[in-house]
């Protein structure tokens, strides 16, 4: 569904001012101070391992405080179940098949605009720092950024500035959040133009496998474990099928993952504290979102990308905007990664490109009784030997395996763990959504075939990047 900025900016600002008091977005517009945007993407973060989503372990005290001062999205659904397509869907408001970045060797279609490009056009400084090679500039992620740093983390590794760099695999075996913070804070304190608003994008990678949090986070949630698991080489072991885990080992691996989350949360907290000291948070819309979740044997496997089950596609999303968004809000309606770009542009009072397939959820934040205009989300993953599509509503999901042609339905209200799937060909309740899924996919294929630019362009991947992607399990 195209987005045309159907909710005019002045009407939105007035509505939000009513709900938020006298310090709403209209104040920023009246004073000429355009709001900043801080976009924090945390890799591989499951909502059910986050405190404000109900997790019992103290993994995310800083994210919890951020959510308490803003809005937590209860049903944010990923565009895909792995990084490369999901992040590009956030950047473009396009599903993976239309933006073209469906694999680690595919680049963004030539005619697509991005969130950064639209903000740059509006006068924003656009800066990004990433620590995941799956979002390399060669794949198109730098489009619209004044500075897109995808090299410092990996170059620092090449120079062995970290204590635990795996030279054979070409990737870090240690943490990257400190480097992301150092880069971000250096830019904010020394290189930012204080006369212009900024869009700052940060990708925190540490919750991604391998799970190797530094001390004391490696023992924080399971100090009594004395077994062999240390969180390393999981992609290789999962790919080969050689890994055998006892229930005790599995519990420790989850604890290591939680340690990585807590370590990342500490760095997000440090960033937010420094921004507060710099008096930047008052006029900054902060977004925290994850690209996908992680499987811990819920459906017999681990890691991500290979299914579209809830543990992989239900993701974290928190918005914080002092004085503009009511504190402690929970947004219950289902939204998608593709809705992030139009929503942020709408919040800034900027036009929404016709390219967008998402909808702005800002009118629903301003008027909580207002229904979100789209009731279903489409999602897809294509990696290695997997090609899956799905349609999801608040109460159900239809998964479609294009390799076998089978469509299976899940009643998410009665079966949230997706254990008792049904064959849609023999089940009345899922035949209509299965038909809509098929119609969406056929329409997508027709649009791909008629686009003026090629959907994908095979990129030349340098040996170092190829080694990194292979070590993470994304290339053979």
N, C-alpha and C positions, 0 to 999 in steps of 0.2 A: 504494500500500500504506500503510495507516494506521500511525502510530507511537504506541505506547501506553506508552513508557517500559519496554519489556519486559525491559530489563537493569537491575535495581534499582541504585540509586545506591551502596549500601554494597558490593555485590558488585563493581561497577565500580571503586570506590576501592581496595578491597582488591587487586584484580587488578593495577591500575596501580602500587600500592605495591610489589608483588612485583617488577615489571619496572623500577621507577625508583629503588629504594632507600628509605631512611628518610624522604625529604623529599617523598613523594607527596601527592596531594590530601587524603588522610586527615589530614595534618598541618594543612592549612588549616582543615579541618572541626573538628579537635580544639581549635585555638586560637581558633576563632570568626572568623577572618579570611577572609571570602568572597573568592574570586579576582576580580580585575578582568578585563574583556575589552576588548582593543584590536582593532578590526576595521578593517583597512586595505584599501580597494578601489582598485586601480590600473586606470584605464580603458584598454582597448585593448592590453593587454599580452600578447604571444605568448610561450608558454614557450620556444620555440626561439630567442628573442632574450634569454634569461636565462642567466647563467653557470652556476648550479647545475643547469640542465636541459641543459647541454652546449654552450652558445654560446661561441665562441672570443673574441669581443670582450669587453672588460671593461666591460660595461654595468651590472652589478648587484653590486658588491662588498658592499654592505650587506645586500641580500637573500640573497646567498650565505652570508654569515656567520650570518644568522638561520636559514637552512635547515640549516647545519652544526651548529647548536645545537638543532635540533628535527627536524621531519619534513617532507619534501617529498612531495607527492602527484603520482604519475607520471601518473595518468589522471583528473584532475578535468574533468568535462564540463559545459559551460554549458547552462543551460536554454533559451537562445536565442542569437542571434548579434548582438544589439545591446543597448544599456544598459538601456532602460526595462523590458522584460520580465525580463531576467536579474537585475537587482538586486532587483526585487520578488519573484522566486522565492527568492532567498537570504533575504529578509526574512520570507517567509511559508511556505516549504516547500511551495508550490503551483506547478504548471505554469502558464504564462502564461494559458491559456484559462480556468483556474479562478480565478486571482486577478484577472483582468479587465484588467490593465494591459498590453494588447497594442499600444497606440499612444500617441503623445504627447498625445492628447486624451481618454484614458480614465483613470478613477480606480479605486482599489482597492475591491473589493466591500465592502459595508457590514458584513458579518458576519465578516470575516477578522481574526484576531489577527496580531500580528507578533512577531518576536524581541524588539524593543525593548519592546513591551507586556508580554510575559511576564517579561522581566527587571525591568521597572519594578514589576510586581506583586510580585516577590520582594525588593524593596527597593533595587534598583540605581538610581543616577543614570544617566540615558540621554541622551546628548548626541551630536549629529551635525553635521558640517560638510561640505558638498558644494560642488563647483565645476562641476557639470554640470547644465544646465537640464533635462535629460531625467529627473532625479530630484527634480523640484520638489515642494514640499509639496502643491501643488494636485492632484497625481496620487495622493496618499495616502502618500507616503514618510515623512511626519512622524508617522504614527500610532504612539503609544507613547513618543515622545521628549519628555523635559522641555524640551529645546532642540534644534531642528532648524534650523540656519542655512543656508538656501539663498539668502540675499540679500546677504551682505557682499561676496562676490566681484563680483557684478553691480552692486551699488550703488557699490562703489568704482570700477567701470568707468564708470558713469554720471557720476560726479563727476570722471572723468578723472584719477584718482590714479595710473593706470599710464601709462607713456610711449607705449604703442602700442595704443590702443583704437580699433577700427574703428567710428566713430559711425554709418556708413551701415548696417552689418550688425547693430549692437547687441551685438557679442561681443568678447571679448578676442582680440587677435592675438598676445599675449605669454603668459607663463607664469603659472600660478596656484598652484603648489606653495608658494611663500613665504607666500602669504596663508593657505593651509590650515594651515601650520605655526604661523604667528603666532597664529591663532585657537585651535588646539589647545593650544599651550604656555601661552597666556594663561589658558585655562580650567584646565589642570592645575595651574598655579602659584598662581592667584589666586582661582578660583571653585569649585574642587572641594571637596566636603565630605569631609574625610579620615576621617570616621567611617563612611562608607558606601562600598561597592564601586561601581565605575563601568563602564558600557558606553559606550565612545567609538568612534564610527564616523567615518571620514575617507575622502573620495573624492578621490583625486589624478587630475587630468584630463590632464596635459600630454602623455602619449604619443598622445592622440587627435589626428587631423588638425584643423587644419593643424599640420605639423611645423615648429615655429619655435623650437628651443632657443636660448637666449641664448649669447653668446660666453663661454667658448671651446668650449661643447658643440656649436655649429653646425659647427665644423671638426674636432672631436675624432677622428672616425672616417673622414673623407675630406678631408684638408687640401689635396689637390692638385686638387680639382675646380674648374674655371673656367667651367662651363656656365651655362645660364639658370635652372635649377631652384632655388627657394628654399623649397619646402615649403608655399607659400601657395595658397589658393583651390582646394584639391584637391577638396572636395565639389562645388563649382560646376562645375569642369571635368569631373569624373567624371560628373556628372548630364547635362551637355550633350553629352558624347562628343567634346568639342573637344580633349581632351588627347592629345598625341602625344609619347611618351617614347622616346628612344634607350636602349639597354642601359646606357650610361654614366649617363644621367639617372636611370634606375631605381635603379642602385647608389647614387647620391647621395641619393635620396629615402629609401632604407632606412637610410643612414648618419644622416640627419637624425632619423629615427624613433629610431634607437639613441641619438642625442644627447639626445633628449627623455627616453628611459628612464633614461639615466645621470643626468640632471639631477633627475628624480624620485627616483631611488635615493638621491642625496645628501641629499635632504630627509627621506626616510624614515630614513636613518641619523642625521641630526641629531635627529629626534624621539626615536628609540630611545635615543640617547646622553643626552638630557635626562631621559628617563624613568628611565634607570639612575641618573643623578645624584640624582634625586628619590627613589630607592629604591622605585620603583613596579614595575619589570620583574620583580622576584623573585616577586611574587604576581599576575602578569598573564598571561593566556592571549592571545597575539598571533596573529591570523589575517591573512594577506595573501592576497588572491585577486583575480583579474581577472574582469571581466564577460564579455569576449569577446576574440577575437583581431583580426587584420587581414589582409586579402588584399593581397598584393603580386604580382598578375598570375599566381598559380598556376593559376587557372582562367579567365584572360582578363580579370579585373576588378581592382578595388582597393577599399579601405575595408571596410565590413562591413554586416551586416544582410540581405544579398541572397541568401545561400546558407547551407547547413549543413555545408559542407566542414570538414575538420579544422583548417585554418588559422584558422577563425573560432570553432570550438566547443571545441577543446582549450585549456584555460586553466591559469593558474598557481594553485597553492594551497600555502601554507607555514603550518605551525603551530609555535609556539614557546612552551614553558611550562617555565621552569627547574625542574629537579628532578622534574617530572611526566611529561615526554615524553623518551624516550631521545634523545640527540643523534645527528645524522647518520643518521636513519632515512629510508628511502624506502618509501612506501606504494604497492604496485604495483597494487592492485585498483581497478577502475573505480567512481567515485562521481560524484555530481552536485551542482550548486548546491542542489537541494532537500534535500540531506542536511546542509547546513551548520547550519541552525536547530536541528534535533533533536540534532545532535552537540554543539553548544555548550550547549544546555540540559541534556543528559545529563551533560556534563563538570562542570557546576555543581551536579549533583544535583537538578535541577528537573524537574517533570513535563513530558512532551511532549504538546502538544495533539493531540486526535484529528484535527484539520484536516490535520496534516502528511502529505505524501505521500512524504517522504524517510525514511531510516533513519539511526540514529546509527552513525557509524563508530568511535566511541570504544572499544567492546568489541574491535574488530579491532586497534586500536593497543595495547590492553592485552595481547592474545593474538595475535601475528602470524600464527599458523597458522589462526586462525578465519576462515572465509570470510565475506565480506560477503553479507548475505542477498539482495541483488538483483543479478542478472547483467546487466540491460539498463537503459538510460536512454532516456527519450523527450525529444525536443527539438522546438522549433517556432519559426518566425519568420513574422511577418505585418507587412509594411511596404510602403508604396506599392503596387505591383502584384504583390507576391510573397506567396504563401501556401504554406509548406512545412512538412512534418512529417518526423520521422525517428525510427528506433529504432537504438540503437548498443549493441553488446556489445564485449568486449575484442578480438574478432577480426573483426568485420564491422559494416556499417552499411547500412540500407535507407532511402533517401530517397524521399519521396512529394511530388510536385507536385500540390496540390489543384486547380490551374487546369487542368492537362492530364490528370490522373488517372494519370500514369505513375509507376511505382515502379521505382527502380534500386538494384541492390545493389553493394556494394564489399567486397572481401576485404581488410581492413586489414593483415593479416599479410603477404600477398603483394604488396599494392598500397597502401602507406601514403599515397601521394600522391593516391589516388582518381582515377587516370587511366583505368583500364579497367573502367568500370562495365558491369553487365549488366542486361538487361531481366528483372525478376523474374517476369513472366508466362511467360517461356520458360526459366527457370533453376531447377532443383530446389532448390539449397541455400538460396536466399533466400525461398522461398515460405512456409515456416513463420514466420520473423520478420516477413515482410510481412503475414501474417494476424494476428499479434499486434499489429502497428502499427495495422491497421485496427480491430481489436477495442478497443484502447485509445482510439482517437479516437472511436469510436461511444459508448463508455462515458462519455467526457468530455463529449460533446454531450448525452447523457442527463442527466448530473449538472448541467450548466449550465442545462438547461431546468427542473430541479426545485429549484434553489436558492431559499431564501426571500427573498434579496435580489437585486436586479438584478445581472447580471454586470458591466456597465459603466455608468458615468454620464458623459455628455458634460460635460466641464468647460469653464467659461468661461476661455479663455486670454487674458491681457492682452496688449496689442500688443507690449510689450517682450519677453515670453517667446516670443510667436509669431515675432518677428523672429529671436531667438536660435536657435530650433528650425529655422527655415527656413535660416539660415546654416550650420547643421551638417548640413543635408541630410535632416532628419527630417520636414519638412513642405514641401508645394509652395506 
